[in-house]
Amino acid sequence: MSERQKLKLLLENEIIPDLEEAIDDIFKTIERQKSISIGEREELEDMQEMHRECREILIEIESGEMDDEEAGELLGELMLIKSGDKE
């Protein structure tokens, strides 16, 4: 399996669903509290930006704009982030 395919699977099966769940949780909190703190707003904006970037990466993979070397670097970075989240 190529690095691009591994990256695509990680994004589609783990990273993007996790981001969407976290974004949904913030919106649920906003709905309950009828307000949002500055920290929550910043966190929401950061997560939405990361979500957009992940979608853009998927587009680059699908269109063939990303090579295996670049995909491997991104995959390594995302794996480090994921392993840090579990600690």
trRosetta pair geometry for C-beta under 8 A, 3 or more apart (Angstrom, degrees):
i j d omega theta_ij theta_ji phi_ij phi_ji
1 5 4.7 -114 -175 84 93 131
1 6 5.8 111 126 -55 115 87
2 5 4.7 99 57 5 79 99
2 6 7.1 -140 99 -3 44 86
2 68 5.5 -102 -172 -107 102 114
2 71 7.4 46 141 86 93 152
3 6 5.6 -52 -147 38 35 113
3 7 6.2 36 154 -20 67 106
3 68 4.3 111 37 -162 114 79
3 69 7.6 104 59 -59 157 15
3 71 4.1 141 120 99 101 109
3 72 4.0 -56 -144 -66 154 79
3 75 5.8 -133 -168 -3 91 146
4 7 5.8 -56 -148 38 29 111
4 8 6.2 32 153 -21 65 107
4 61 5.1 153 -169 -143 102 102
4 66 6.1 143 -112 99 109 107
4 67 7.8 -105 -61 169 116 19
4 68 5.8 -86 -26 -97 91 64
4 71 4.3 -112 -82 -92 58 170
5 8 5.6 -52 -145 36 31 114
5 9 6.3 31 156 -18 64 106
6 9 5.9 -57 -149 37 28 110
6 10 6.3 29 153 -19 64 107
6 71 7.5 123 58 149 88 114
6 75 5.6 39 106 -125 111 147
7 10 5.7 -55 -147 36 30 111
7 11 6.3 28 156 -17 65 107
7 57 7.2 -104 152 156 121 123
7 61 6.6 -166 89 -89 113 140
7 71 4.5 -129 -6 -168 146 96
7 72 7.9 -111 -49 -67 119 29
7 74 5.8 53 -129 90 135 111
7 75 4.6 -106 -82 -74 90 99
7 78 7.4 116 -134 27 82 145
8 11 5.9 -58 -149 38 28 109
8 12 6.0 15 160 -9 66 114
8 58 6.4 98 -128 -122 82 78
8 61 5.1 -178 -76 139 107 163
8 62 8.0 110 -114 -57 130 75
9 12 6.0 -61 -137 45 27 104
9 13 5.5 -3 174 5 67 121
10 13 6.7 -67 -125 50 17 92
10 14 5.5 -42 -167 40 58 116
10 15 6.0 49 141 -14 79 109
10 75 6.5 131 17 -131 153 85
10 78 6.0 120 135 114 141 142
10 79 7.6 -75 -135 -69 154 79
10 82 7.9 -107 -166 -42 117 151
11 14 7.5 -58 -93 55 6 73
11 15 4.9 -43 -125 49 47 122
11 16 5.5 53 168 -23 69 105
11 54 5.2 168 -151 -169 112 104
11 57 6.3 -163 -95 90 157 122
11 58 5.8 -158 114 -69 149 100
11 78 7.8 -69 -72 -143 75 167
12 16 6.2 -9 -115 30 27 128
12 58 7.2 99 -64 -107 91 129
13 17 7.0 -29 174 4 25 126
14 17 6.5 -76 -146 43 13 102
14 18 6.1 9 166 -17 59 116
14 82 6.9 21 142 -116 139 137
15 18 6.0 -64 -150 37 23 110
15 19 6.4 20 157 -16 63 109
15 54 5.7 -169 120 -124 123 143
15 78 6.3 -49 -78 -161 138 128
15 82 7.5 -90 -82 -76 86 112
16 19 5.7 -54 -145 37 32 111
16 20 6.2 32 157 -20 66 106
16 51 6.7 93 -134 -137 75 78
16 54 5.3 -178 -80 129 91 146
16 55 7.5 96 -112 -65 126 72
17 20 5.6 -55 -144 38 32 112
17 21 6.3 34 156 -21 65 105
18 21 5.8 -54 -149 35 30 112
18 22 6.4 27 154 -16 64 107
19 22 5.8 -58 -148 39 31 109
19 23 6.2 31 154 -19 67 107
19 47 5.6 167 -157 -171 90 94
19 50 6.0 -149 -121 99 138 109
19 51 4.7 174 138 -82 141 93
19 54 6.9 178 10 10 156 151
20 23 5.7 -53 -144 38 31 112
20 24 6.2 35 154 -20 64 106
20 51 7.0 103 -68 -119 68 129
21 24 5.7 -54 -148 36 30 113
21 25 6.4 34 152 -23 63 104
22 25 5.6 -49 -149 31 32 115
22 26 6.8 33 152 -18 63 101
22 47 5.6 -137 103 -136 118 150
23 26 5.8 -53 -154 33 34 110
23 27 6.6 31 150 -15 65 105
23 44 6.7 96 -132 -141 76 77
23 47 5.2 -172 -75 123 90 132
23 48 6.5 100 -114 -73 130 74
23 51 6.8 -6 -43 -46 145 147
24 27 5.7 -57 -150 39 34 111
24 28 6.3 37 152 -22 67 104
25 28 5.6 -51 -148 34 32 113
25 29 6.5 35 152 -20 64 103
26 29 5.6 -52 -151 34 34 114
26 30 6.4 36 150 -20 65 103
26 36 7.8 50 174 -127 97 117
26 40 6.0 159 -149 -172 108 99
26 43 6.7 -172 -101 100 142 108
26 44 4.9 -176 137 -88 158 102
26 47 7.4 160 -2 40 145 149
27 30 5.5 -49 -147 35 35 114
27 31 6.3 39 152 -22 65 104
27 44 8.0 108 -57 -125 70 127
28 31 5.6 -52 -148 35 32 114
28 32 6.4 31 153 -17 65 105
29 32 5.8 -55 -148 37 31 109
29 33 6.0 4 163 3 67 115
29 36 7.8 95 105 -106 98 80
29 40 7.0 -127 99 -145 135 145
30 33 6.3 -69 -136 52 24 93
30 34 7.5 81 169 -95 56 9
30 35 7.1 -128 -146 85 69 17
30 36 4.9 -12 -109 -70 104 102
30 40 7.4 166 -71 141 93 140
31 34 7.5 17 -174 -71 23 50
33 36 7.5 125 84 -71 121 45
36 40 4.8 -128 -168 90 87 123
36 41 5.2 106 132 -62 121 87
36 44 7.4 -30 -163 -6 143 144
37 40 4.5 95 52 8 81 102
37 41 6.9 -141 94 -6 42 86
38 41 5.6 -54 -149 35 31 114
38 42 6.4 31 154 -18 65 105
39 42 5.8 -55 -149 36 30 109
39 43 6.3 30 153 -18 65 107
40 43 5.6 -54 -145 38 32 112
40 44 6.1 36 154 -21 65 106
41 44 5.7 -54 -148 36 29 113
41 45 6.3 28 154 -17 64 106
42 45 5.7 -54 -147 38 31 110
42 46 6.3 32 154 -20 65 106
43 46 5.7 -54 -148 36 30 112
43 47 6.3 26 155 -16 64 107
44 47 5.9 -58 -147 39 29 108
44 48 6.2 28 156 -18 65 108
45 48 5.7 -55 -144 38 30 111
45 49 6.3 31 155 -19 64 106
46 49 5.8 -56 -150 36 29 111
46 50 6.4 28 153 -18 64 106
47 50 5.6 -52 -145 37 33 111
47 51 6.3 39 152 -24 65 104
48 51 5.5 -49 -148 33 32 116
48 52 6.6 36 151 -19 63 102
49 52 5.7 -50 -151 34 34 112
49 53 6.4 34 151 -19 65 105
50 53 5.6 -53 -148 37 34 113
50 54 6.4 37 152 -21 65 103
51 54 5.8 -53 -150 33 30 112
51 55 6.6 31 151 -18 63 105
52 55 5.7 -56 -152 36 32 112
52 56 6.4 33 150 -20 66 106
53 56 5.5 -53 -148 35 34 114
53 57 6.5 39 151 -23 65 101
54 57 5.6 -49 -151 31 34 114
54 58 6.7 37 150 -19 63 101
55 58 5.6 -51 -154 33 35 113
55 59 6.6 37 148 -20 65 102
56 59 5.5 -50 -151 33 36 114
56 60 6.5 38 150 -20 66 102
57 60 5.6 -52 -150 35 34 113
57 61 6.4 36 151 -20 66 103
57 66 7.2 41 -161 -56 70 156
57 74 6.7 168 -141 179 138 160
58 61 5.6 -52 -148 34 33 112
58 62 6.2 30 155 -16 66 108
59 62 5.8 -57 -145 40 30 110
59 63 6.0 18 160 -10 66 114
59 65 7.9 11 120 28 72 127
60 63 6.1 -62 -139 44 25 103
60 65 4.3 -87 -153 70 77 112
60 66 4.3 77 137 -32 107 108
61 64 7.9 35 173 -66 27 26
61 65 7.9 -67 -48 50 19 76
61 66 5.2 -36 -83 45 56 128
61 71 6.9 84 -103 -101 103 123
66 70 5.2 -121 -161 84 86 124
66 71 5.4 100 145 -59 118 94
67 70 5.3 93 57 14 73 100
67 71 6.9 -136 101 -4 36 95
68 71 5.4 -58 -142 42 33 115
68 72 6.0 40 156 -27 67 105
69 72 5.7 -53 -150 31 27 113
69 73 6.7 27 152 -18 61 103
70 73 5.8 -52 -152 33 34 112
70 74 6.5 29 153 -13 66 106
71 74 5.8 -57 -148 41 32 109
71 75 6.0 37 152 -25 66 109
72 75 5.5 -52 -142 35 29 116
72 76 6.4 33 156 -21 63 104
73 76 5.8 -54 -153 33 29 112
73 77 6.6 27 152 -16 63 106
74 77 5.7 -56 -149 37 33 111
74 78 6.2 29 156 -16 68 108
75 78 5.9 -58 -145 40 28 108
75 79 6.2 30 155 -22 64 108
76 79 5.8 -55 -146 35 28 111
76 80 6.6 30 155 -19 62 104
77 80 5.8 -55 -154 34 31 112
77 81 6.5 30 150 -17 64 106
78 81 5.5 -52 -149 37 36 114
78 82 6.2 37 152 -20 68 105
79 82 5.6 -50 -143 37 32 112
79 83 6.3 30 157 -17 65 105
80 83 5.9 -54 -144 38 29 107
80 84 6.3 30 154 -20 62 108
81 84 5.7 -59 -151 36 29 113
81 85 6.6 35 151 -26 63 103
82 85 5.7 -51 -154 26 33 115
82 86 7.1 25 154 -17 63 105
83 86 6.0 -58 -155 33 36 109
83 87 7.1 39 150 -28 64 103
84 87 6.0 -52 -153 22 38 112
